[in-house]
Amino acid sequence: MPFEQSIATNFDWYFPKYAYRHSPKEVKKWFKDTKLKISHFNEIDSGINVTGIK
């Protein structure tokens, strides 16, 4: 990873104003509310990865 990209990533990760966390329940509700079927859902310490199908 280039140095400049590393700085941007770390800034986004650690600077509280830009670090948002959502619960798995909240994310799943977004998909349900928009009528998207979850085809992949993975929660790890660094966040949530989800893919949906319309």
C-alpha positions as YAML, in Angstrom:
chain: A
units: angstrom
residues:
- id: 1
  name: MET
  ca: [0.00, 0.00, 0.00]
- id: 2
  name: PRO
  ca: [1.45, 3.40, -0.92]
- id: 3
  name: PHE
  ca: [2.36, 5.66, 2.01]
- id: 4
  name: GLU
  ca: [-0.31, 8.28, 1.17]
- id: 5
  name: GLN
  ca: [-3.05, 5.65, 1.06]
- id: 6
  name: SER
  ca: [-1.86, 4.23, 4.37]
- id: 7
  name: ILE
  ca: [-2.17, 7.66, 5.99]
- id: 8
  name: ALA
  ca: [-5.71, 8.10, 4.65]
- id: 9
  name: THR
  ca: [-6.73, 4.65, 5.83]
- id: 10
  name: ASN
  ca: [-5.35, 5.18, 9.32]
- id: 11
  name: PHE
  ca: [-6.94, 8.63, 9.56]
- id: 12
  name: ASP
  ca: [-10.35, 7.21, 8.61]
- id: 13
  name: TRP
  ca: [-9.92, 4.28, 10.99]
- id: 14
  name: TYR
  ca: [-8.78, 6.08, 14.13]
- id: 15
  name: PHE
  ca: [-10.20, 9.60, 13.91]
- id: 16
  name: PRO
  ca: [-13.51, 9.34, 15.85]
- id: 17
  name: LYS
  ca: [-15.32, 11.94, 13.77]
- id: 18
  name: TYR
  ca: [-14.99, 9.62, 10.75]
- id: 19
  name: ALA
  ca: [-15.09, 6.21, 12.48]
- id: 20
  name: TYR
  ca: [-18.61, 4.80, 12.39]
- id: 21
  name: ARG
  ca: [-19.74, 1.43, 13.73]
- id: 22
  name: HIS
  ca: [-23.03, -0.30, 13.02]
- id: 23
  name: SER
  ca: [-24.44, -3.44, 14.57]
- id: 24
  name: PRO
  ca: [-25.11, -6.56, 12.49]
- id: 25
  name: LYS
  ca: [-28.80, -6.19, 13.37]
- id: 26
  name: GLU
  ca: [-28.83, -2.61, 12.02]
- id: 27
  name: VAL
  ca: [-27.10, -3.58, 8.77]
- id: 28
  name: LYS
  ca: [-29.45, -6.53, 8.21]
- id: 29
  name: LYS
  ca: [-32.42, -4.21, 8.76]
- id: 30
  name: TRP
  ca: [-31.16, -1.89, 6.01]
- id: 31
  name: PHE
  ca: [-31.20, -4.81, 3.59]
- id: 32
  name: LYS
  ca: [-34.63, -5.97, 4.71]
- id: 33
  name: ASP
  ca: [-36.06, -2.44, 4.46]
- id: 34
  name: THR
  ca: [-34.79, -2.08, 0.88]
- id: 35
  name: LYS
  ca: [-35.95, -5.60, -0.09]
- id: 36
  name: LEU
  ca: [-32.44, -6.85, -0.79]
- id: 37
  name: LYS
  ca: [-31.63, -10.50, -0.08]
- id: 38
  name: ILE
  ca: [-28.36, -10.98, 1.78]
- id: 39
  name: SER
  ca: [-26.16, -13.37, -0.18]
- id: 40
  name: HIS
  ca: [-23.04, -12.94, 1.97]
- id: 41
  name: PHE
  ca: [-22.63, -11.67, 5.53]
- id: 42
  name: ASN
  ca: [-19.36, -11.71, 7.47]
- id: 43
  name: GLU
  ca: [-18.65, -9.91, 10.72]
- id: 44
  name: ILE
  ca: [-15.08, -9.60, 11.99]
- id: 45
  name: ASP
  ca: [-13.40, -7.33, 14.55]
- id: 46
  name: SER
  ca: [-12.64, -4.68, 11.93]
- id: 47
  name: GLY
  ca: [-16.19, -4.47, 10.59]
- id: 48
  name: ILE
  ca: [-18.98, -6.04, 8.58]
- id: 49
  name: ASN
  ca: [-18.86, -7.24, 4.99]
- id: 50
  name: VAL
  ca: [-22.23, -7.83, 3.33]
- id: 51
  name: THR
  ca: [-23.41, -8.44, -0.22]
- id: 52
  name: GLY
  ca: [-27.01, -8.39, -1.37]
- id: 53
  name: ILE
  ca: [-29.12, -9.34, -4.37]
- id: 54
  name: LYS
  ca: [-32.11, -7.40, -5.60]
...
